[in-house]
């Protein structure tokens, strides 16, 4: 699923912190993996 891929690449946003917190992608950690 492209959504998971996009969330996984979130490291480019939120000061490079990635999807370590909920709210960056609007998804939970499990989904962001």
mmJSON file of the N, C-alpha and C atoms, coordinates in Angstrom:
{"data_MODEL":{"atom_site":{
"group_PDB":["ATOM","ATOM","ATOM","ATOM","ATOM","ATOM","ATOM","ATOM","ATOM","ATOM","ATOM","ATOM","ATOM","ATOM","ATOM","ATOM","ATOM","ATOM","ATOM","ATOM","ATOM","ATOM","ATOM","ATOM","ATOM","ATOM","ATOM","ATOM","ATOM","ATOM","ATOM","ATOM","ATOM","ATOM","ATOM","ATOM","ATOM","ATOM","ATOM","ATOM","ATOM","ATOM","ATOM","ATOM","ATOM","ATOM","ATOM","ATOM","ATOM","ATOM","ATOM","ATOM","ATOM","ATOM","ATOM","ATOM","ATOM","ATOM","ATOM","ATOM","ATOM","ATOM","ATOM","ATOM","ATOM","ATOM","ATOM","ATOM","ATOM","ATOM","ATOM","ATOM","ATOM","ATOM","ATOM","ATOM","ATOM","ATOM","ATOM","ATOM","ATOM","ATOM","ATOM","ATOM","ATOM","ATOM","ATOM","ATOM","ATOM","ATOM","ATOM","ATOM","ATOM","ATOM","ATOM","ATOM","ATOM","ATOM","ATOM"],
"id":[1,2,3,4,5,6,7,8,9,10,11,12,13,14,15,16,17,18,19,20,21,22,23,24,25,26,27,28,29,30,31,32,33,34,35,36,37,38,39,40,41,42,43,44,45,46,47,48,49,50,51,52,53,54,55,56,57,58,59,60,61,62,63,64,65,66,67,68,69,70,71,72,73,74,75,76,77,78,79,80,81,82,83,84,85,86,87,88,89,90,91,92,93,94,95,96,97,98,99],
"type_symbol":["N","C","C","N","C","C","N","C","C","N","C","C","N","C","C","N","C","C","N","C","C","N","C","C","N","C","C","N","C","C","N","C","C","N","C","C","N","C","C","N","C","C","N","C","C","N","C","C","N","C","C","N","C","C","N","C","C","N","C","C","N","C","C","N","C","C","N","C","C","N","C","C","N","C","C","N","C","C","N","C","C","N","C","C","N","C","C","N","C","C","N","C","C","N","C","C","N","C","C"],
"label_atom_id":["N","CA","C","N","CA","C","N","CA","C","N","CA","C","N","CA","C","N","CA","C","N","CA","C","N","CA","C","N","CA","C","N","CA","C","N","CA","C","N","CA","C","N","CA","C","N","CA","C","N","CA","C","N","CA","C","N","CA","C","N","CA","C","N","CA","C","N","CA","C","N","CA","C","N","CA","C","N","CA","C","N","CA","C","N","CA","C","N","CA","C","N","CA","C","N","CA","C","N","CA","C","N","CA","C","N","CA","C","N","CA","C","N","CA","C"],
"label_alt_id":[null,null,null,null,null,null,null,null,null,null,null,null,null,null,null,null,null,null,null,null,null,null,null,null,null,null,null,null,null,null,null,null,null,null,null,null,null,null,null,null,null,null,null,null,null,null,null,null,null,null,null,null,null,null,null,null,null,null,null,null,null,null,null,null,null,null,null,null,null,null,null,null,null,null,null,null,null,null,null,null,null,null,null,null,null,null,null,null,null,null,null,null,null,null,null,null,null,null,null],
"label_comp_id":["UNK","UNK","UNK","UNK","UNK","UNK","UNK","UNK","UNK","UNK","UNK","UNK","UNK","UNK","UNK","UNK","UNK","UNK","UNK","UNK","UNK","UNK","UNK","UNK","UNK","UNK","UNK","UNK","UNK","UNK","UNK","UNK","UNK","UNK","UNK","UNK","UNK","UNK","UNK","UNK","UNK","UNK","UNK","UNK","UNK","UNK","UNK","UNK","UNK","UNK","UNK","UNK","UNK","UNK","UNK","UNK","UNK","UNK","UNK","UNK","UNK","UNK","UNK","UNK","UNK","UNK","UNK","UNK","UNK","UNK","UNK","UNK","UNK","UNK","UNK","UNK","UNK","UNK","UNK","UNK","UNK","UNK","UNK","UNK","UNK","UNK","UNK","UNK","UNK","UNK","UNK","UNK","UNK","UNK","UNK","UNK","UNK","UNK","UNK"],
"label_asym_id":["A","A","A","A","A","A","A","A","A","A","A","A","A","A","A","A","A","A","A","A","A","A","A","A","A","A","A","A","A","A","A","A","A","A","A","A","A","A","A","A","A","A","A","A","A","A","A","A","A","A","A","A","A","A","A","A","A","A","A","A","A","A","A","A","A","A","A","A","A","A","A","A","A","A","A","A","A","A","A","A","A","A","A","A","A","A","A","A","A","A","A","A","A","A","A","A","A","A","A"],
"label_entity_id":["1","1","1","1","1","1","1","1","1","1","1","1","1","1","1","1","1","1","1","1","1","1","1","1","1","1","1","1","1","1","1","1","1","1","1","1","1","1","1","1","1","1","1","1","1","1","1","1","1","1","1","1","1","1","1","1","1","1","1","1","1","1","1","1","1","1","1","1","1","1","1","1","1","1","1","1","1","1","1","1","1","1","1","1","1","1","1","1","1","1","1","1","1","1","1","1","1","1","1"],
"label_seq_id":[1,1,1,2,2,2,3,3,3,4,4,4,5,5,5,6,6,6,7,7,7,8,8,8,9,9,9,10,10,10,11,11,11,12,12,12,13,13,13,14,14,14,15,15,15,16,16,16,17,17,17,18,18,18,19,19,19,20,20,20,21,21,21,22,22,22,23,23,23,24,24,24,25,25,25,26,26,26,27,27,27,28,28,28,29,29,29,30,30,30,31,31,31,32,32,32,33,33,33],
"pdbx_PDB_ins_code":[null,null,null,null,null,null,null,null,null,null,null,null,null,null,null,null,null,null,null,null,null,null,null,null,null,null,null,null,null,null,null,null,null,null,null,null,null,null,null,null,null,null,null,null,null,null,null,null,null,null,null,null,null,null,null,null,null,null,null,null,null,null,null,null,null,null,null,null,null,null,null,null,null,null,null,null,null,null,null,null,null,null,null,null,null,null,null,null,null,null,null,null,null,null,null,null,null,null,null],
"Cartn_x":[0.833,0.0,0.875,0.57,1.376,1.278,0.152,-0.014,1.045,1.274,2.282,3.661,3.922,5.21,5.406,4.37,4.45,4.739,4.05,4.244,5.653,6.15,7.494,8.536,8.218,9.143,8.954,8.187,7.898,9.133,10.246,11.476,11.909,11.372,11.729,10.96,9.984,9.179,9.323,8.652,8.665,10.086,10.909,12.291,13.094,12.722,13.476,13.302,12.279,12.066,11.335,10.777,10.051,8.709,8.088,6.768,6.903,7.699,7.903,6.777,6.053,4.938,3.653,2.538,1.249,0.882,0.467,0.107,0.926,2.103,2.935,2.238,1.799,1.1,-0.383,-0.741,-2.129,-2.42,-1.369,-1.547,-0.741,-1.049,-0.337,1.007,1.819,3.139,3.045,2.132,1.99,1.693,0.89,0.531,1.684,2.435,3.525,4.709,4.761,5.899,5.844],
"Cartn_y":[-1.197,0.0,1.257,2.17,3.381,4.25,4.183,4.982,4.628,3.33,2.889,3.367,3.277,3.7,5.191,5.979,7.422,7.745,7.045,7.291,6.893,5.85,5.367,6.377,7.143,8.143,9.496,9.533,10.79,11.383,10.673,11.169,12.486,12.764,14.008,15.198,14.914,15.988,16.012,16.927,17.036,17.061,17.948,18.1,16.819,15.947,14.716,13.702,13.909,12.974,11.728,11.782,10.623,10.464,9.329,9.088,8.455,9.064,8.494,8.905,9.953,10.379,10.427,10.283,10.298,11.746,11.997,13.358,13.84,13.304,13.678,13.26,12.018,11.494,11.35,11.48,11.271,9.794,9.001,7.554,7.064,5.859,5.306,4.733,4.401,3.834,2.56,1.676,0.387,0.564,1.555,1.778,2.426,3.24,3.978,3.092,1.898,1.035,0.524],
"Cartn_z":[0.0,0.0,0.0,-0.855,-0.979,0.273,0.957,2.166,3.204,3.384,4.351,3.917,2.617,2.082,2.344,2.108,2.318,3.773,4.674,6.102,6.515,5.903,6.238,5.801,4.767,4.244,4.926,5.985,6.684,7.333,7.277,7.895,7.251,6.067,5.384,5.949,6.8,7.376,8.889,9.52,10.981,11.534,11.006,11.478,11.374,10.431,10.216,11.331,12.158,13.27,12.812,11.609,11.102,11.785,11.568,12.166,13.536,14.39,15.723,16.66,16.262,17.097,16.296,16.948,16.266,15.956,14.77,14.401,13.206,13.055,11.91,10.628,10.593,9.415,9.698,10.969,11.341,11.507,11.552,11.708,12.901,13.34,14.488,14.077,15.046,14.77,13.954,14.33,13.643,12.158,11.831,10.432,9.673,10.37,9.727,9.363,9.958,9.666,8.267],
"occupancy":[1.0,1.0,1.0,1.0,1.0,1.0,1.0,1.0,1.0,1.0,1.0,1.0,1.0,1.0,1.0,1.0,1.0,1.0,1.0,1.0,1.0,1.0,1.0,1.0,1.0,1.0,1.0,1.0,1.0,1.0,1.0,1.0,1.0,1.0,1.0,1.0,1.0,1.0,1.0,1.0,1.0,1.0,1.0,1.0,1.0,1.0,1.0,1.0,1.0,1.0,1.0,1.0,1.0,1.0,1.0,1.0,1.0,1.0,1.0,1.0,1.0,1.0,1.0,1.0,1.0,1.0,1.0,1.0,1.0,1.0,1.0,1.0,1.0,1.0,1.0,1.0,1.0,1.0,1.0,1.0,1.0,1.0,1.0,1.0,1.0,1.0,1.0,1.0,1.0,1.0,1.0,1.0,1.0,1.0,1.0,1.0,1.0,1.0,1.0],
"B_iso_or_equiv":[0.0,0.0,0.0,0.0,0.0,0.0,0.0,0.0,0.0,0.0,0.0,0.0,0.0,0.0,0.0,0.0,0.0,0.0,0.0,0.0,0.0,0.0,0.0,0.0,0.0,0.0,0.0,0.0,0.0,0.0,0.0,0.0,0.0,0.0,0.0,0.0,0.0,0.0,0.0,0.0,0.0,0.0,0.0,0.0,0.0,0.0,0.0,0.0,0.0,0.0,0.0,0.0,0.0,0.0,0.0,0.0,0.0,0.0,0.0,0.0,0.0,0.0,0.0,0.0,0.0,0.0,0.0,0.0,0.0,0.0,0.0,0.0,0.0,0.0,0.0,0.0,0.0,0.0,0.0,0.0,0.0,0.0,0.0,0.0,0.0,0.0,0.0,0.0,0.0,0.0,0.0,0.0,0.0,0.0,0.0,0.0,0.0,0.0,0.0],
"pdbx_formal_charge":[null,null,null,null,null,null,null,null,null,null,null,null,null,null,null,null,null,null,null,null,null,null,null,null,null,null,null,null,null,null,null,null,null,null,null,null,null,null,null,null,null,null,null,null,null,null,null,null,null,null,null,null,null,null,null,null,null,null,null,null,null,null,null,null,null,null,null,null,null,null,null,null,null,null,null,null,null,null,null,null,null,null,null,null,null,null,null,null,null,null,null,null,null,null,null,null,null,null,null],
"auth_seq_id":[1,1,1,2,2,2,3,3,3,4,4,4,5,5,5,6,6,6,7,7,7,8,8,8,9,9,9,10,10,10,11,11,11,12,12,12,13,13,13,14,14,14,15,15,15,16,16,16,17,17,17,18,18,18,19,19,19,20,20,20,21,21,21,22,22,22,23,23,23,24,24,24,25,25,25,26,26,26,27,27,27,28,28,28,29,29,29,30,30,30,31,31,31,32,32,32,33,33,33],
"auth_comp_id":["UNK","UNK","UNK","UNK","UNK","UNK","UNK","UNK","UNK","UNK","UNK","UNK","UNK","UNK","UNK","UNK","UNK","UNK","UNK","UNK","UNK","UNK","UNK","UNK","UNK","UNK","UNK","UNK","UNK","UNK","UNK","UNK","UNK","UNK","UNK","UNK","UNK","UNK","UNK","UNK","UNK","UNK","UNK","UNK","UNK","UNK","UNK","UNK","UNK","UNK","UNK","UNK","UNK","UNK","UNK","UNK","UNK","UNK","UNK","UNK","UNK","UNK","UNK","UNK","UNK","UNK","UNK","UNK","UNK","UNK","UNK","UNK","UNK","UNK","UNK","UNK","UNK","UNK","UNK","UNK","UNK","UNK","UNK","UNK","UNK","UNK","UNK","UNK","UNK","UNK","UNK","UNK","UNK","UNK","UNK","UNK","UNK","UNK","UNK"],
"auth_asym_id":["A","A","A","A","A","A","A","A","A","A","A","A","A","A","A","A","A","A","A","A","A","A","A","A","A","A","A","A","A","A","A","A","A","A","A","A","A","A","A","A","A","A","A","A","A","A","A","A","A","A","A","A","A","A","A","A","A","A","A","A","A","A","A","A","A","A","A","A","A","A","A","A","A","A","A","A","A","A","A","A","A","A","A","A","A","A","A","A","A","A","A","A","A","A","A","A","A","A","A"],
"auth_atom_id":["N","CA","C","N","CA","C","N","CA","C","N","CA","C","N","CA","C","N","CA","C","N","CA","C","N","CA","C","N","CA","C","N","CA","C","N","CA","C","N","CA","C","N","CA","C","N","CA","C","N","CA","C","N","CA","C","N","CA","C","N","CA","C","N","CA","C","N","CA","C","N","CA","C","N","CA","C","N","CA","C","N","CA","C","N","CA","C","N","CA","C","N","CA","C","N","CA","C","N","CA","C","N","CA","C","N","CA","C","N","CA","C","N","CA","C"],
"pdbx_PDB_model_num":[1,1,1,1,1,1,1,1,1,1,1,1,1,1,1,1,1,1,1,1,1,1,1,1,1,1,1,1,1,1,1,1,1,1,1,1,1,1,1,1,1,1,1,1,1,1,1,1,1,1,1,1,1,1,1,1,1,1,1,1,1,1,1,1,1,1,1,1,1,1,1,1,1,1,1,1,1,1,1,1,1,1,1,1,1,1,1,1,1,1,1,1,1,1,1,1,1,1,1]
}}}
